[in-house]
Amino acid sequence: MFSFIIFWGYRHYQWLSHLPVSGHLDVRTVLQMNEPRCGMKDISQARWLEQFNGLVNRKRKKRYTLNKKWYKHHLTYQILNWPWYLSPHQVRQAVKAAFQLWGNVSSMAFSESMSGAADIRLAFFDGDHNDGAINAFDGPGGALAHAFFPRRGEAHFDNAEHWSLNGRGRNLFVVLAHEIGHTLGLQHSPFKNALMAPYYKKLGKDYLLNFDDILAIQNLYGAPPSGKLVQLPGKEFAFFQDWNPKGVEGFTTANTKPFYCQSVFDAITWDMENLFYIFKGRQFWTVSLNGNVSEPHILKHRWKRPPAYVEAAAVSGSDGKFYFFKGSKCWRYKESKLEAGFPQKCSDYGLPQHPDTVLYFQPLGHLVIFKGTKYYVINEETLTVEPYYPRSLKDWKGIPTETTAVLTHPDGSIYFFKGEKYWMFDQDNLRVTASGKWAEDLSWIGCKNS
């Protein structure tokens, strides 16, 4: 029975992917499975044929939906975050154009909501993001994004992809337009050239929407009030990064919080001048004690030959040197100058690879590295693990495993971060004294004053 199910599963997949239908896992099928695609489930062949024939014969059948649609013709959307390396105004242009693509061929209209509730929310996430294990993102390639049918109104994009708004990399606009189709109620199309086909579509000379996409959206919401369809070739949408950002209506930098406030940052530390440093991707921000945030800076413009991004960072309380950790390596800087012999492969000295967090712990006068269920006390001179370590994280009562950042605040409190939450740790009594959402509760982190 199981082999029969597998056989028909392969046949369905091959039919949908326009491969020779054999029911066997051949080389072409394996190669196709490794192509980048949408993470949503595919419609069955029998169901699609029933729906398509109903459309052609003008019968009243729901098209590509699970009996769900929006019961209004004006929807609002909100962009919760975006890749750090893309300009926010260009992302907004791409999102606006992706919604307009569907509005041009249907009766639907869309507008952006800058605050408050919105019908459709767009966000970028890494890995497991509380949508269930089946929806966890898998890094570059594979599943690019997924969305939810009406009326949940969400589309999620894999933050690990190298997104672009031009002809290089993974074009964000075309994936946005596809996922927005799902949020409007459309399932995958078996037509290879349809925007709603499950596999990533490159922008070219053809119209981005084919007849199947248009039939599907009009079956749900009707034709445009003017009766005219507006179609543009895909190549017209390939160069958002060349568009003038001043052309984005309603965009003001004053209302835009730093990107780290809208996502998880990579590391945080502070220097002897009482400036906090917050790291995200190839950028960092400095924040004063009263919560005033700098413009984003590029890592390599401040430090010589830094890692591409920082997994953990700390400043020594004894000499003010910066330490960066990534993978098996570590970097040490005196001010902005990389010290001789660095980066070093610190895992050779017993330090854990891919550390979760690191901080300078004043009571011990050493760096402390956290990894999983253990913590390591490090000798700064030799970069070796001190005797009797590592020890269990249980010594730090109330602190969860796999925190993403840690900081000793100038007031002596230690703050651990994981996702949107923080834990304040009292180093005298060795216990957690407060917890909550850092972007909302901690004014000194810079998200309230932005």
LOGU-52234 format. One record per residue (C-alpha): residue number from 1; residue in three letters; x, z, y. Coordinates in steps of 0.5 Angstrom, whole numbers, plus 2048, in hexadecimal, padded with zeros to 3 digits. Example, Ala and Ser with C-alpha at 12.3 -4.5 7.8 and 13.67 -1.06 7.14 Angstrom:
> pos, code, x, z, y
> 1, Ala, 819, 810, 7F7 .
> 2, Ser, 81B, 80E, 7FE .
***
This chain:
> pos, code, x, z, y
> 1, Met, 800, 800, 800 .
> 2, Phe, 806, 802, 805 .
> 3, Ser, 809, 7FB, 804 .
> 4, Phe, 803, 7F8, 805 .
> 5, Ile, 802, 7FB, 80C .
> 6, Ile, 809, 7F9, 80D .
> 7, Phe, 808, 7F2, 80B .
> 8, Trp, 802, 7F1, 810 .
> 9, Gly, 806, 7F5, 815 .
> 10, Tyr, 80C, 7F0, 815 .
> 11, Arg, 807, 7EA, 815 .
> 12, His, 803, 7ED, 81B .
> 13, Tyr, 80A, 7EE, 81F .
> 14, Gln, 80C, 7E7, 81D .
> 15, Trp, 806, 7E4, 820 .
> 16, Leu, 806, 7E8, 826 .
> 17, Ser, 80D, 7E6, 827 .
> 18, His, 80C, 7DF, 826 .
> 19, Leu, 811, 7DF, 820 .
> 20, Pro, 810, 7DC, 819 .
> 21, Val, 80B, 7E0, 816 .
> 22, Ser, 80E, 7E2, 80F .
> 23, Gly, 80C, 7EA, 80E .
> 24, His, 813, 7EB, 80D .
> 25, Leu, 819, 7EE, 811 .
> 26, Asp, 81D, 7E8, 812 .
> 27, Val, 823, 7E8, 817 .
> 28, Arg, 81F, 7E4, 81D .
> 29, Thr, 81A, 7EA, 81C .
> 30, Val, 81F, 7EF, 81D .
> 31, Leu, 822, 7EC, 823 .
> 32, Gln, 81B, 7EC, 826 .
> 33, Met, 81A, 7F3, 825 .
> 34, Asn, 821, 7F4, 829 .
> 35, Glu, 81E, 7F1, 82F .
> 36, Pro, 81C, 7F5, 835 .
> 37, Arg, 814, 7F6, 836 .
> 38, Cys, 80F, 7FA, 838 .
> 39, Gly, 80E, 800, 834 .
> 40, Met, 806, 7FF, 834 .
> 41, Lys, 803, 7FE, 82D .
> 42, Asp, 801, 7F7, 82B .
> 43, Ile, 7FA, 7F4, 82A .
> 44, Ser, 7F8, 7F2, 823 .
> 45, Gln, 7F8, 7EA, 822 .
> 46, Ala, 7F0, 7EB, 81F .
> 47, Arg, 7EE, 7EF, 825 .
> 48, Trp, 7F2, 7EA, 82A .
> 49, Leu, 7EE, 7E4, 827 .
> 50, Glu, 7E8, 7E7, 827 .
> 51, Gln, 7E9, 7E9, 82F .
> 52, Phe, 7EB, 7E2, 831 .
> 53, Asn, 7E6, 7DE, 82D .
> 54, Gly, 7E1, 7E3, 831 .
> 55, Leu, 7E4, 7E1, 838 .
> 56, Val, 7E4, 7DA, 836 .
> 57, Asn, 7DD, 7DA, 834 .
> 58, Arg, 7DB, 7DE, 83A .
> 59, Lys, 7D9, 7E4, 836 .
> 60, Arg, 7D9, 7EB, 839 .
> 61, Lys, 7DF, 7EE, 835 .
> 62, Lys, 7E4, 7F3, 838 .
> 63, Arg, 7EA, 7EF, 839 .
> 64, Tyr, 7F1, 7F2, 837 .
> 65, Thr, 7EE, 7F9, 838 .
> 66, Leu, 7EC, 7FF, 834 .
> 67, Asn, 7E5, 800, 838 .
> 68, Lys, 7E9, 802, 83E .
> 69, Lys, 7E9, 7FF, 845 .
> 70, Trp, 7E9, 802, 84C .
> 71, Tyr, 7E2, 802, 84F .
> 72, Lys, 7E4, 801, 856 .
> 73, His, 7E7, 7FB, 859 .
> 74, His, 7EC, 7FE, 85E .
> 75, Leu, 7F2, 802, 85B .
> 76, Thr, 7F7, 807, 85E .
> 77, Tyr, 7FE, 807, 85B .
> 78, Gln, 804, 80C, 85C .
> 79, Ile, 80B, 80B, 85A .
> 80, Leu, 80E, 812, 858 .
> 81, Asn, 815, 810, 858 .
> 82, Trp, 81A, 80A, 857 .
> 83, Pro, 821, 809, 854 .
> 84, Trp, 826, 80C, 859 .
> 85, Tyr, 82A, 805, 85A .
> 86, Leu, 824, 801, 85C .
> 87, Ser, 822, 802, 863 .
> 88, Pro, 81B, 805, 864 .
> 89, His, 818, 800, 869 .
> 90, Gln, 81A, 7FA, 864 .
> 91, Val, 817, 7FE, 85E .
> 92, Arg, 810, 7FF, 862 .
> 93, Gln, 810, 7F7, 864 .
> 94, Ala, 811, 7F6, 85C .
> 95, Val, 80B, 7FB, 85B .
> 96, Lys, 807, 7F8, 860 .
> 97, Ala, 808, 7F1, 85E .
> 98, Ala, 807, 7F3, 856 .
> 99, Phe, 800, 7F5, 858 .
> 100, Gln, 7FE, 7EF, 85C .
> 101, Leu, 800, 7EB, 857 .
> 102, Trp, 7FA, 7ED, 853 .
> 103, Gly, 7F6, 7EE, 85A .
> 104, Asn, 7F7, 7E6, 85B .
> 105, Val, 7F3, 7E4, 855 .
> 106, Ser, 7EE, 7EA, 854 .
> 107, Ser, 7E9, 7EE, 859 .
> 108, Met, 7EE, 7F4, 859 .
> 109, Ala, 7F1, 7F6, 85F .
> 110, Phe, 7F7, 7FB, 85F .
> 111, Ser, 7FA, 800, 864 .
> 112, Glu, 800, 805, 864 .
> 113, Ser, 7FE, 80C, 865 .
> 114, Met, 804, 810, 868 .
> 115, Ser, 802, 817, 867 .
> 116, Gly, 7FC, 81A, 863 .
> 117, Ala, 7F8, 818, 85D .
> 118, Ala, 7F9, 810, 85B .
> 119, Asp, 7F5, 80C, 855 .
> 120, Ile, 7FC, 80A, 852 .
> 121, Arg, 803, 80D, 852 .
> 122, Leu, 809, 80A, 851 .
> 123, Ala, 810, 80E, 84F .
> 124, Phe, 816, 80D, 84B .
> 125, Phe, 818, 812, 846 .
> 126, Asp, 81E, 813, 841 .
> 127, Gly, 81D, 814, 839 .
> 128, Asp, 818, 819, 837 .
> 129, His, 813, 81A, 83D .
> 130, Asn, 80D, 81E, 83A .
> 131, Asp, 809, 818, 838 .
> 132, Gly, 80B, 819, 831 .
> 133, Ala, 810, 817, 82C .
> 134, Ile, 80E, 810, 82B .
> 135, Asn, 80E, 80F, 833 .
> 136, Ala, 815, 811, 834 .
> 137, Phe, 81A, 80C, 837 .
> 138, Asp, 81F, 80A, 833 .
> 139, Gly, 825, 808, 838 .
> 140, Pro, 827, 801, 83A .
> 141, Gly, 823, 7FC, 837 .
> 142, Gly, 81E, 7FD, 832 .
> 143, Ala, 817, 800, 835 .
> 144, Leu, 818, 7FE, 83D .
> 145, Ala, 811, 802, 83F .
> 146, His, 80A, 804, 83D .
> 147, Ala, 804, 805, 840 .
> 148, Phe, 7FD, 808, 83F .
> 149, Phe, 7F6, 805, 83F .
> 150, Pro, 7F1, 807, 844 .
> 151, Arg, 7EF, 80C, 847 .
> 152, Arg, 7F6, 810, 846 .
> 153, Gly, 7F9, 80B, 84A .
> 154, Glu, 801, 80C, 849 .
> 155, Ala, 807, 807, 847 .
> 156, His, 80D, 80A, 845 .
> 157, Phe, 814, 806, 846 .
> 158, Asp, 81B, 808, 842 .
> 159, Asn, 81F, 80A, 847 .
> 160, Ala, 825, 809, 843 .
> 161, Glu, 824, 801, 843 .
> 162, His, 828, 7FD, 849 .
> 163, Trp, 823, 7FB, 84D .
> 164, Ser, 823, 7F6, 852 .
> 165, Leu, 81F, 7F3, 858 .
> 166, Asn, 823, 7EC, 857 .
> 167, Gly, 825, 7E7, 852 .
> 168, Arg, 82A, 7EC, 84F .
> 169, Gly, 829, 7F2, 84A .
> 170, Arg, 822, 7F4, 848 .
> 171, Asn, 81D, 7F1, 84D .
> 172, Leu, 818, 7F7, 84F .
> 173, Phe, 813, 7F3, 852 .
> 174, Val, 811, 7EF, 84C .
> 175, Val, 811, 7F5, 848 .
> 176, Leu, 80D, 7F9, 84D .
> 177, Ala, 808, 7F3, 84D .
> 178, His, 807, 7F4, 845 .
> 179, Glu, 806, 7FB, 845 .
> 180, Ile, 801, 7FB, 84B .
> 181, Gly, 7FD, 7F6, 847 .
> 182, His, 7FD, 7FB, 842 .
> 183, Thr, 7FA, 801, 847 .
> 184, Leu, 7F5, 7FC, 849 .
> 185, Gly, 7F2, 7FB, 841 .
> 186, Leu, 7F6, 7F5, 83E .
> 187, Gln, 7F9, 7F6, 837 .
> 188, His, 7FF, 7F1, 835 .
> 189, Ser, 7FE, 7EA, 835 .
> 190, Pro, 800, 7E5, 82F .
> 191, Phe, 802, 7E0, 833 .
> 192, Lys, 809, 7DF, 834 .
> 193, Asn, 809, 7DD, 83B .
> 194, Ala, 804, 7E2, 83E .
> 195, Leu, 806, 7E8, 842 .
> 196, Met, 803, 7ED, 83D .
> 197, Ala, 807, 7EA, 837 .
> 198, Pro, 80A, 7F0, 835 .
> 199, Tyr, 812, 7EE, 836 .
> 200, Tyr, 815, 7EE, 83C .
> 201, Lys, 814, 7E7, 840 .
> 202, Lys, 819, 7E4, 845 .
> 203, Leu, 817, 7E1, 84B .
> 204, Gly, 818, 7DA, 84B .
> 205, Lys, 814, 7D4, 84E .
> 206, Asp, 80D, 7D5, 84B .
> 207, Tyr, 808, 7D9, 84E .
> 208, Leu, 809, 7E0, 84C .
> 209, Leu, 801, 7E1, 849 .
> 210, Asn, 7FF, 7DC, 844 .
> 211, Phe, 7F8, 7DA, 843 .
> 212, Asp, 7F7, 7E0, 83E .
> 213, Asp, 7F9, 7E5, 843 .
> 214, Ile, 7F4, 7E2, 848 .
> 215, Leu, 7EE, 7E2, 843 .
> 216, Ala, 7F0, 7E9, 841 .
> 217, Ile, 7F0, 7EC, 848 .
> 218, Gln, 7EA, 7E8, 84A .
> 219, Asn, 7E6, 7EA, 844 .
> 220, Leu, 7E7, 7F2, 846 .
> 221, Tyr, 7E6, 7F1, 84E .
> 222, Gly, 7E4, 7EA, 84F .
> 223, Ala, 7E7, 7E4, 854 .
> 224, Pro, 7E9, 7E5, 85B .
> 225, Pro, 7E4, 7E6, 860 .
> 226, Ser, 7E6, 7DF, 863 .
> 227, Gly, 7E6, 7DC, 85C .
> 228, Lys, 7ED, 7D9, 85D .
> 229, Leu, 7F3, 7DB, 859 .
> 230, Val, 7FA, 7DC, 85C .
> 231, Gln, 800, 7DB, 857 .
> 232, Leu, 807, 7DB, 859 .
> 233, Pro, 80D, 7D9, 854 .
> 234, Gly, 811, 7DF, 851 .
> 235, Lys, 817, 7DD, 855 .
> 236, Glu, 814, 7DF, 85C .
> 237, Phe, 814, 7E6, 859 .
> 238, Ala, 81B, 7E6, 857 .
> 239, Phe, 81F, 7E8, 85E .
> 240, Phe, 81C, 7EF, 860 .
> 241, Gln, 822, 7F1, 862 .
> 242, Asp, 823, 7EC, 867 .
> 243, Trp, 81D, 7EE, 86B .
> 244, Asn, 81D, 7F1, 872 .
> 245, Pro, 81B, 7F8, 870 .
> 246, Lys, 818, 7F9, 877 .
> 247, Gly, 812, 7F4, 875 .
> 248, Val, 810, 7FA, 870 .
> 249, Glu, 809, 7FD, 874 .
> 250, Gly, 809, 804, 875 .
> 251, Phe, 810, 806, 872 .
> 252, Thr, 814, 80B, 876 .
> 253, Thr, 81A, 80F, 874 .
> 254, Ala, 817, 815, 877 .
> 255, Asn, 812, 816, 872 .
> 256, Thr, 817, 815, 86C .
> 257, Lys, 81A, 81A, 868 .
> 258, Pro, 821, 81A, 865 .
> 259, Phe, 820, 816, 85E .
> 260, Tyr, 823, 81D, 85B .
> 261, Cys, 81C, 820, 85D .
> 262, Gln, 818, 81B, 859 .
> 263, Ser, 81C, 81B, 852 .
> 264, Val, 821, 81F, 84F .
> 265, Phe, 828, 820, 852 .
> 266, Asp, 82E, 81F, 84E .
> 267, Ala, 832, 825, 850 .
> 268, Ile, 833, 82A, 856 .
> 269, Thr, 838, 82F, 859 .
> 270, Trp, 83A, 831, 860 .
> 271, Asp, 841, 832, 863 .
> 272, Met, 845, 837, 867 .
> 273, Glu, 842, 835, 86E .
> 274, Asn, 83B, 836, 86B .
> 275, Leu, 838, 82F, 86A .
> 276, Phe, 834, 82E, 864 .
> 277, Tyr, 836, 827, 860 .
> 278, Ile, 831, 824, 85C .
> 279, Phe, 832, 81E, 858 .
> 280, Lys, 82E, 818, 855 .
> 281, Gly, 831, 812, 852 .
> 282, Arg, 836, 80F, 856 .
> 283, Gln, 834, 813, 85C .
> 284, Phe, 834, 81A, 85F .
> 285, Trp, 831, 81E, 865 .
> 286, Thr, 834, 824, 869 .
> 287, Val, 82F, 829, 86B .
> 288, Ser, 830, 82F, 870 .
> 289, Leu, 82E, 836, 86E .
> 290, Asn, 827, 835, 873 .
> 291, Gly, 825, 82F, 86E .
> 292, Asn, 828, 829, 873 .
> 293, Val, 829, 823, 86F .
> 294, Ser, 82E, 81E, 870 .
> 295, Glu, 82D, 816, 86F .
> 296, Pro, 82F, 814, 868 .
> 297, His, 837, 813, 867 .
> 298, Ile, 83A, 80F, 861 .
> 299, Leu, 83F, 813, 85D .
> 300, Lys, 845, 80E, 85D .
> 301, His, 845, 80E, 865 .
> 302, Arg, 846, 816, 864 .
> 303, Trp, 84A, 817, 85E .
> 304, Lys, 850, 812, 85B .
> 305, Arg, 84E, 80F, 854 .
> 306, Pro, 848, 814, 853 .
> 307, Pro, 844, 813, 84D .
> 308, Ala, 83E, 80E, 84D .
> 309, Tyr, 839, 814, 84D .
> 310, Val, 83A, 81B, 84D .
> 311, Glu, 838, 81F, 847 .
> 312, Ala, 83A, 826, 849 .
> 313, Ala, 83E, 828, 850 .
> 314, Ala, 840, 82F, 852 .
> 315, Val, 845, 831, 858 .
> 316, Ser, 84A, 836, 856 .
> 317, Gly, 849, 83D, 85A .
> 318, Ser, 850, 83E, 85A .
> 319, Asp, 853, 838, 85D .
> 320, Gly, 84D, 834, 85F .
> 321, Lys, 84F, 82E, 85A .
> 322, Phe, 84A, 829, 858 .
> 323, Tyr, 849, 828, 850 .
> 324, Phe, 845, 823, 84D .
> 325, Phe, 843, 822, 846 .
> 326, Lys, 840, 81C, 842 .
> 327, Gly, 840, 81A, 83B .
> 328, Ser, 847, 81D, 838 .
> 329, Lys, 84B, 81C, 83F .
> 330, Cys, 84C, 821, 845 .
> 331, Trp, 84E, 81F, 84C .
> 332, Arg, 851, 824, 851 .
> 333, Tyr, 852, 823, 858 .
> 334, Lys, 855, 827, 85E .
> 335, Glu, 851, 825, 864 .
> 336, Ser, 850, 81E, 863 .
> 337, Lys, 856, 81C, 85F .
> 338, Leu, 856, 81C, 857 .
> 339, Glu, 85C, 820, 854 .
> 340, Ala, 861, 81D, 850 .
> 341, Gly, 860, 81C, 849 .
> 342, Phe, 858, 81C, 84A .
> 343, Pro, 853, 81A, 847 .
> 344, Gln, 855, 81D, 841 .
> 345, Lys, 852, 81D, 83A .
> 346, Cys, 850, 824, 83B .
> 347, Ser, 84D, 824, 834 .
> 348, Asp, 854, 824, 831 .
> 349, Tyr, 854, 82B, 834 .
> 350, Gly, 84E, 82E, 830 .
> 351, Leu, 849, 82D, 836 .
> 352, Pro, 842, 82A, 834 .
> 353, Gln, 841, 822, 835 .
> 354, His, 83B, 821, 839 .
> 355, Pro, 83A, 828, 83C .
> 356, Asp, 833, 82A, 83F .
> 357, Thr, 836, 82E, 845 .
> 358, Val, 83C, 831, 848 .
> 359, Leu, 83D, 837, 84D .
> 360, Tyr, 842, 83B, 850 .
> 361, Phe, 840, 842, 84D .
> 362, Gln, 843, 847, 852 .
> 363, Pro, 843, 84E, 84E .
> 364, Leu, 847, 84A, 849 .
> 365, Gly, 84B, 846, 84E .
> 366, His, 84B, 840, 849 .
> 367, Leu, 847, 83A, 848 .
> 368, Val, 841, 83A, 843 .
> 369, Ile, 83E, 834, 840 .
> 370, Phe, 838, 834, 83C .
> 371, Lys, 836, 82F, 837 .
> 372, Gly, 830, 830, 832 .
> 373, Thr, 82F, 837, 82F .
> 374, Lys, 836, 839, 831 .
> 375, Tyr, 83B, 83A, 838 .
> 376, Tyr, 842, 83A, 838 .
> 377, Val, 847, 83E, 83D .
> 378, Ile, 84C, 839, 840 .
> 379, Asn, 853, 83A, 842 .
> 380, Glu, 854, 836, 849 .
> 381, Glu, 85C, 835, 848 .
> 382, Thr, 85C, 833, 841 .
> 383, Leu, 855, 831, 840 .
> 384, Thr, 854, 834, 839 .
> 385, Val, 84F, 839, 837 .
> 386, Glu, 850, 840, 838 .
> 387, Pro, 851, 844, 831 .
> 388, Tyr, 84A, 847, 82E .
> 389, Tyr, 846, 841, 831 .
> 390, Pro, 842, 83D, 830 .
> 391, Arg, 83C, 842, 830 .
> 392, Ser, 835, 842, 82F .
> 393, Leu, 830, 840, 835 .
> 394, Lys, 82C, 846, 833 .
> 395, Asp, 831, 84A, 837 .
> 396, Trp, 82E, 847, 83D .
> 397, Lys, 827, 84A, 83C .
> 398, Gly, 821, 845, 83E .
> 399, Ile, 825, 83F, 83F .
> 400, Pro, 823, 839, 83B .
> 401, Thr, 827, 834, 837 .
> 402, Glu, 829, 82D, 83A .
> 403, Thr, 829, 82F, 841 .
> 404, Thr, 82B, 829, 846 .
> 405, Ala, 82E, 82D, 84B .
> 406, Val, 830, 834, 84D .
> 407, Leu, 833, 837, 854 .
> 408, Thr, 835, 83D, 857 .
> 409, His, 832, 83E, 85D .
> 410, Pro, 836, 841, 863 .
> 411, Asp, 831, 847, 863 .
> 412, Gly, 834, 849, 85C .
> 413, Ser, 82E, 846, 858 .
> 414, Ile, 82F, 841, 852 .
> 415, Tyr, 82A, 83B, 852 .
> 416, Phe, 829, 837, 84B .
> 417, Phe, 825, 831, 84C .
> 418, Lys, 821, 82D, 846 .
> 419, Gly, 81C, 827, 848 .
> 420, Glu, 818, 829, 84E .
> 421, Lys, 819, 831, 84C .
> 422, Tyr, 81E, 836, 84E .
> 423, Trp, 820, 83D, 84C .
> 424, Met, 823, 842, 851 .
> 425, Phe, 828, 846, 84D .
> 426, Asp, 82B, 84D, 84F .
> 427, Gln, 832, 84E, 84D .
> 428, Asp, 832, 855, 84E .
> 429, Asn, 82D, 857, 849 .
> 430, Leu, 82D, 850, 845 .
> 431, Arg, 826, 84E, 845 .
> 432, Val, 821, 849, 848 .
> 433, Thr, 81E, 84C, 84E .
> 434, Ala, 81A, 846, 851 .
> 435, Ser, 818, 83F, 84F .
> 436, Gly, 814, 839, 851 .
> 437, Lys, 814, 832, 854 .
> 438, Trp, 81B, 831, 858 .
> 439, Ala, 818, 82B, 85C .
> 440, Glu, 812, 830, 85F .
> 441, Asp, 815, 837, 85E .
> 442, Leu, 81C, 836, 861 .
> 443, Ser, 81D, 834, 868 .
> 444, Trp, 824, 834, 868 .
> 445, Ile, 824, 82E, 863 .
> 446, Gly, 822, 82A, 869 .
> 447, Cys, 81B, 827, 866 .
> 448, Lys, 817, 82B, 86B .
> 449, Asn, 81B, 829, 871 .
> 450, Ser, 81B, 821, 870 .
***
